[in-house]
């Protein structure tokens, strides 16, 4: 059986103007070409139903072994967090926590605690207990449908982070409501990227671009203006013919983007995206795309979901109260992207 690190691939790409397209919301590129950079090295592996990737400049080729080692930790994280694995820790919690408290390790306990803090800070827009709603709308099984009103009401009765009981002394998780389930999909990729970045920084890596799938990206360092990231939406091209919403340059910062470009259901001429508002039981509406820039990928991912649900009003209020966070919110009417807040490691140029 191969060792874990042999599962990670290494690609070499000519350094020209290099652009990695992201079919949905994010496309990451290098910002300013540095002297001596002849090609890009992309170390990658599949996990969490997406491609995790670390991009290095050729002059940083010495960090490739460390990049492969850092990616190894993702398998462990997925085995703990995935609700699609019968033997994962989160599945065990969902199965047992309504009957008795479940003891978890410090890493998972702290993650759940931060999810609770985010729930309260976003007025419930970010809620990892909304699993029942995603299931009743069919989005969990990628079989979208509009459920009857009574089914939505029953699912809503199973939702609400206030029913999660975290015992800090015993490090246990309990549910105060039967039928409640947690799903860390909205933060899992960002959480994993932060762990990978920590591994890279420990060995002295100072210039790397990390990505998970189509929506999560974290920049370590950044030469010149920083790592160049294009925020795009396929839905915007339906009317204006251009997917580009904003150009962003990142230095030691992360960006997460949420939208409903891939999973949705259309009923009676209305388009329902896969991100469900836990406060109403209905898919979020009014926002075409929402991005958040923060120092951690976990925070950026969580906030992008919250801002897609809560819209510009929540984004503006949150950024005013939390220094070091930026929000990019594009209304569904395809008007210009609104920018709130400030992050010292981010430069943003919106596209009209």
Number of C-alpha atoms within 10 A of each C-alpha: 3 6 7 13 16 12 14 18 13 17 11 15 13 12 16 11 10 15 15 12 14 16 16 21 28 26 21 25 18 27 20 15 15 12 7 9 15 16 17 21 23 24 21 22 22 17 18 20 9 13 13 26 25 27 25 25 23 20 15 16 12 11 19 20 11 18 29 24 17 20 28 20 17 23 15 11 20 20 19 17 21 19 22 14 14 12 13 17 22 24 21 15 23 21 16 16 24 21 14 14 19 21 18 16 10 12 9 18 18 15 16 19 17 14 22 19 14 20 22 15 17 20 14 21 26 29 28 24 25 25 25 24 29 25 15 22 28 18 20 15 10 13 13 20 15 16 14 10 11 9 14 19 14 15 22 22 15 19 26 20 24 15 16 22 16 20 14 12 6 11 16 19 24 20 24 16 17 15 17 24 25 23 21 20 17 20 23 23 28 27 23 23 29 21 19 24 24 14 18 24 17 10 11 10 20 16 21 27 26 25 27 26 20 20 23 26 32 32 30 22 19 22 17 13 16 23 26 24 23 24 27 23 27 19 21 21 13 10 11 10 10 14 20 20 23 20 16 20 24 29 25 21 26 29 32 33 30 30 26 23 17 12 14 19 18 12 9 5 7 8 13 21 21 23 24 23 23 25 16 13 23 21 20 25 19 14 21 24 29 30 30 30 30 26 21 21 32 27 23 29 29 30 36 30 28 30 29 33 28 23 23 23 10 20 29 19 13 21 18 15 11 12 13 17 24 27 30 27 28 26 18 13 11 17 13 15 20 15 21 18 20 19 19 15 20 24 15 18 13 16 14 10
